[in-house]
């Protein structure tokens, strides 16, 4: 039932994403249709003038051209948020940079349920010109060290304390996140082989995720780093009750906590499997001589084992045991049991004992199916009353109480 509900939720998210994508593409195409060649040339000329001003270090004039390109009627067609962020850093407009960065980062999350979000696609500009090349050469924010350097500038600047705290939060967020430029989003070889290549084919309709996480840079969510990040979100929420970004801090704090819970439930899935059951097999070698091979089925705390039991001094046969899981942790499991051995003798051995298991290895949870496995090193004590051979040639036996010790290994699935 749970898997069915998760599947329904996933289909809803994919359906919503596809619907939003189609709507966004239609809106973009309608916007492009409004521009004639003269207007496109005008925007290209303004971008060229902006480039010249940036090269001349004329910040005031650069920002004036930025305001022209930011005109709401052009939306992200003339100048996208990534380019805008690059320009603000280059012109030392730190207040505008952090506001743009936080707002754009917030917009990349698409709500699809209460306190649940999916990554949203965002527009890039329709131009592939010398301004793009210049900005990427001077302020390549796709490189983590460059972005971190820019965010470090806030601590010694004259911006407000609120903005300094926002920059500290973004610095922490982007110790594991990355920003993607137009080239990284669509035109790198990796992305050409990846998702939505048809969107990237048209240079004026590039609509891709601007922010992402690479798996090899993933910071474990049980680390001190993550504790600090959650604490910083809570502090910002309390310090700035009237801030525009308070709701942003609340939302991202919830997202990070949920990410951590999801990560922990995956990484430490075995904690939920204790005393729940599973199947497996085990092999024991008796100290002295003999062996035992069992298949094991556990239902909640009840353990059922059955297999073949051989001992040189005792009657051989098929064994059955029933145990009760009294203690289980990541590395240790122990249970008492009662058992019997069924053979051709009229005196089938009966008794009980105690088994101790040590787990040296536990697998990760399967991604295709929620299944895990583990290996065990086992020690087993048995106290049996049954038939012992006096003369094997004549099948002559006598009843006897016997102490047996076994060492073995096991493999289990849960």
N, C-alpha and C positions, 0 to 999 in steps of 0.2 A: 504494500500500500504506500509505504514511504517513497519507494523508487518511482511509483506511478505519479505521485504528487510532484516529485522533483522534476520528472519528465514534462509534466504539464506546465510547471513554472518555467522551465527552460524554453519550451516552445512559445510561451507567451512573451518571454524576453526577446527571443529571436524575431517573433512576429512584430513586436513593437519597434525593434531596431530597424527592421526592413521597412516598416511603414514610415518611420521618421526619416530614413534615408531617402525614400522615394519623394516624400514631401520636400525635403531639403534640396534635392536635385531639381525638382520642378521649379522651386522658388529661385534657385541659382540660374537656371536656364531662362526664366522669365526676366530676371535682372539683366542678364547678358543681352537678351533680345532688345532691351530698351536703349542700349548704347550703339550709336552709329560710329563709323570710322573716325569722324572728327573728334568725338568724345573719347574714344580709345586713345587717339593720338595725344589729346590733351593730358590724359592721365599718365601716359608714357613720358611726356615732356616734363610733367611735375616730378615724376620719379627721377628723371635725369637731373633736374635742378636740385632735388633733395640730395642726390649723390654728390653733386659738385659742392654743395654747402657742407656736407659731412667731411669731404676731403679737405676743405678749407678750414675745418674746425670752427665754423660759424654756427654755433649752437642755436642762437636765437632765430636765424633764418631757417635752419633745418627744422625747428619745431613749427615754424609757420607753415612750411610745406607739409609737414605731418598733419596739421589741422585741416588742410585742404583735402588731403587724401582720406582723412578719417570721417569726412562728411557722411552722414548716416545714409544718404541715398546710394552710396557706393558699397556700403557694408564692408565685407572682407575682400571684395573684388580688387580694390585698388591697393590695399595695404593690410596684410593679415596681422594677427596678434603676435605671432612669433617675430616678424619683422619689426613691429612696433616695440616689442620688448628689447630687441637688439639696439634699436635707435635710442631708446631712453637710457640704456646703460652707456652708450657711446657719448651721449650729450650730457651725462651726469644728472639726468632727471630722475633721481632715485625715488622720490615720492610717487611719480607717475609709473615708474618701473614696477614697484612692489604692488601697487594697486592693480595694474594691468595683469601682472603675473598671477596674483591670487584669484582675481575674478576669472581669468581664462582657465586656470587650473580647476577652479570650482565648476565651471561650465562643462568640463569634459566628463562629468558624472551624470548619467541619465537615471532619474528615479523610475523604478518599475514596481515597487511595493513599499510598504511602510518601512522606513529606515533601511532600504535596500537599493543599491545603485549598480548600474552597468556602465562600462566605458562608452563615451559618446564620441562620434566623429566630429571633426572641426574643419572649417574651411581654411585653405591657403589662398594667397593672392593669385591673380590670373597672369602674372608677369614672371618671365624667366629672363631677367635682364642683368645689366652690369651692377645694379644696386644690390641684387641678390648675392652676386659674387663678392662684392665689397663687404657687405654685412657679414657674410660667412667667413671671410678672411680675417676680419677685424674682431668679430664677436661671435665665435662659434659656440653657442650655448648647448649644442648637442654633446660637447665634451664636458664631462662632469667637473673636471678641475677648473674649467673656465667659469661655469655657472657658480661653483662654490666660491671662487675668488670674487665674483661680483656681489654675491650675497654677504661676503665678509666685509665689504666696504660699508655696510650700514652701521656697524657697531661704532665706528669713529666719525660718522657723518652728523649733520645737524638736523636730520629728520626726527619726527616725533618718536617717543618711546614705543608707542603703539606700532609704528611701522618697523622699528628695530625688532620688536618681538615677533612681528609677522615674518620678517626676514629670517630670524632664528628658526622659526617653525618650518619655513620653506627650505632652509638649509638642511634641516633634519630630514624632511620628506625626500629631498633630492640627493640624499646620501645613498638611496636605493632606487630612486626613480630616474628617468631620463626624459629630456625634451627632444622631440623629433622635428627637424626642419623639413622643408619641402622635399629635398633630395633624399633624406633618410626615410621619410614617410612613404615615398613612392618609387624613387628612381635608383635606389641601391639595388645591387644584384639580389640581396636577400629578400627585399620586399617585392621585387618583380616576380619572385617565385611564390610569394605569400598571398595574403588575402586581398580580395577586391581589385585585381589588376585592371578591370574594365574602367574603374573610376579614375585610375591614375593615367590612363591613356590620353585624356584630354587635359592639357596644361591649364586651362581656365576652369576646370571643374575638379580640382584636387581636394578631396574630402576624406581625410584620414585621421586616425588617432594621433593627437599631438603629444600625448604623454604615455609612458609605458614603463614596465619593469622587466629587466632582463633576468632570467632565472639564475645565471651565474653571479649576479650581483645581489641576490636576495638576502636580506638580513633576517636571521631567524627571529621569530616573534616572541621567543621566550628570553630574549637577551636584555641586557641592561639598556641598550640603545632603545628598544621598544618601550620599556618602562619610562624612560626619559621623555620620549615623544608623547605618550599618553598624558604624562604629568604636565607637559608644556601646553597641551590643548586645554586641559582643565584649568590651568593658571590663567590662560588668555581669556577663557570664558568668564572667570571670576573677576579679573582685573579690569575688563572693558565691557561693562554691562550695556553701554549705549553704542558700542561700535557697530559699524556696518558689517564687520567680519565676525561678530560673535556667533551668528548662526552658522557661518562657515566652520568655525572652530568646533562647534557642537556636532555638526554633521560629520566632519572628518574624524573627530574623536570616536563617534559611534562606529564609523566604518572601520577604523583601525582596531577597535576592540572586537568587532565581529570578525575581521580578518584573522585576528589572533586566535579567537575561539575556533574558527574553522581550521586554521593551521594546526592548533594543538589537538583537535579531535582527529586530524589525519595522522600527525606525527606520533601521537600517543594513543592511537586507537585501541591498543591492547588493554588500556586501563578499563575500558568498557566491556572487554571480553572476559575479564576474570569471573569465574563461577558461572559462566554462561553455556559452555559446552564446546563441542568440536569432535573431530575424528582424527585418528592417527594410528601409528604402528610402533611397536617397540620390540627390541631384542635384548635378552638377558643371558649372561653367562654365569652359571652357578660357581661360587667359590668352592673348589673341589673338582667337580665334574658335572656336566649336564648343561642344558640350555633351555630357553623358553622364548617363543615367538608369539606375540599377541597383536590382535587388532583391538582398537580402543574406541569406544563411543561414549561421549559425555553429554548429558542432558541436564542443564543447570548444574547442581552440585553432584548429581548422581553419575557415577562412572561405571560403565560396563566393559569388561574385557573378556576376550575369548581367543584361544589359539592352541598351540601344541606345546606340551610340557614333557621334557625328557631329563631323567636323572639316572645315573648308572646304578645307584643303590636302591632306588624306589621304582615302583611300577610306573611306566610311561603311559601317556594318554593325552586326551584333550582337556584343557583347563578352562575354567570359567570363574571370573571373580566379579564381585560387586563392591565398589568403594564409595566413599563420601569425601568430597573435596572440603577439607577443614581449613586450609590456609593456602592463599595464592597471592603472589605479587609478581613484579616484572621478572625476577630471576628465580623465584622459588615457588614450588608447589608441593604439598604433602597431603597424603590421604591414607586412612586405614581401610582395610578391605577384608572380606571373607571370601574364601575360594574353595573350589573342589576340583579334583582331577578324575575324569571318567576314563576307566580302562577296563580290560577284560577280567581283572581281579574282582572278587566279591568285596574286597576291602578298598574301595576308592578313597584316596587320601582327601581329607577335609581339614580345614583350618582357616587361618587368617594371617594378617601381617600389616606391615606399614611400608609405604613407598615414598621416597623422597626424590624430587626432580629439581635439577638445576638447568636453567635456560641460558646457554652461552650466546645464542643468536636468535633474534626475532626479525622477521622480514618487515619491509614497509607494507602499508596497506595497498592492495591492488587498485590501480586506477580504472581498469575496465570493469572489475567486479570487486565489491568490498570484502575481500578475503585476505587473511594473513596466515602466516605459518611460523613455526619455530622448531628448533632442535633442542633436545634434552639429553642430559647425562643423568642416569638414574641409579639409585641404590635401593635395594628391596630386601626386606626381611620377611621370611615366611615361617610360621610354626604350624606344622602339619602332623596329623595323626592318620596313619594309613599303612599299607602293606609294603614291607621291605623284603627284597629277595634274600633267601638263605642259599638256595641252589637254583640258578637260572635254568640249568639243563632240565630239571624236573619241575620248573615253575613253582618251587617250594618257597613260601613267603611266611612272614610273621608280622603282626601288627606292632607298630612302634611310633613313638613321638619323636619328631625330627625338627631340628633348627636348621634353616637354610638361609644363606646370604647370596645375593646376586648383584652384579654390576651390569649396566646396560646403557643403551642409547635409544632415542626415540625421535620420531618426526611427526608433527601434529599440524592440523589445519583448523583455524577458527575464524 
